[in-house]
């Protein structure tokens, strides 16, 4: 299992929650976080493994099957 470091924020420089999640894959780590942490439209997720730059995502606010839908930061929702 890999250890993914994450931070969820509600705005610039306002980290609401941060920590480490263990998962077999990146996708599973993101899904697990979505189940454990309440996320709202506009929240940001920064997640990655030690030694590599983190991936950054923005919650578009839609929820599918009880999980938030993330898009890569900087992209516009369709």
C-alpha positions in Angstrom: 0.0 0.0 0.0 1.1 3.5 -0.7 0.8 6.5 1.6 -0.7 9.5 0.1 -0.4 12.9 1.7 -3.4 15.2 1.3 -4.7 18.6 2.2 -8.3 19.8 1.7 -8.9 23.6 1.7 -11.9 25.8 1.4 -10.0 28.8 0.0 -6.5 30.2 -0.5 -4.3 29.2 2.3 -7.1 27.9 4.5 -6.4 24.2 4.9 -9.4 22.6 6.6 -7.9 19.1 6.9 -4.6 17.4 6.2 -3.1 14.0 6.8 -2.1 10.7 5.2 -4.3 8.0 3.7 -3.1 4.5 2.8 -4.4 2.9 -0.4 -3.5 0.5 -3.1 -4.0 3.2 -5.8 -4.3 6.9 -6.3 -7.9 6.5 -7.5 -8.8 4.5 -4.4 -7.2 7.1 -2.1 -9.3 9.9 -3.7 -12.5 7.8 -3.3 -11.7 7.0 0.3 -11.1 10.7 1.1 -14.5 11.5 -0.5 -16.2 9.0 1.8 -14.5 10.2 5.0 -14.4 14.0 4.6 -17.3 16.3 3.9 -16.5 18.3 0.7 -18.4 21.3 -0.8 -18.3 23.0 -4.1 -15.2 25.1 -4.5 -13.0 23.0 -2.1 -9.6 22.1 -3.3 -7.7 18.8 -2.8 -4.0 18.4 -3.0 -2.8 14.8 -2.9 0.4 12.9 -3.7 3.2 10.7 -2.6 6.5 11.8 -1.0 9.1 12.7 -3.6 6.7 13.9 -6.3 4.7 17.1 -6.7 1.1 16.8 -5.6 -1.9 16.7 -7.9 -4.4 19.5 -7.4 -8.1 19.1 -7.9 -11.2 21.3 -7.5 -14.6 20.0 -6.4 -17.2 21.0 -9.0 -20.0 20.6 -6.4 -21.8 17.8 -8.1 -22.0 14.6 -6.0 -22.4 11.2 -7.6 -23.3 8.2 -5.5 -22.5 10.2 -2.4 -19.0 11.1 -3.6 -17.7 14.5 -4.7 -16.7 14.9 -8.3 -13.2 16.4 -8.8 -11.6 18.0 -11.8 -8.0 18.9 -12.2 -7.4 22.4 -10.9 -7.4 25.0 -13.6 -9.8 23.2 -15.9 -13.4 24.4 -16.3 -16.4 22.1 -15.8 -18.4 21.2 -18.9 
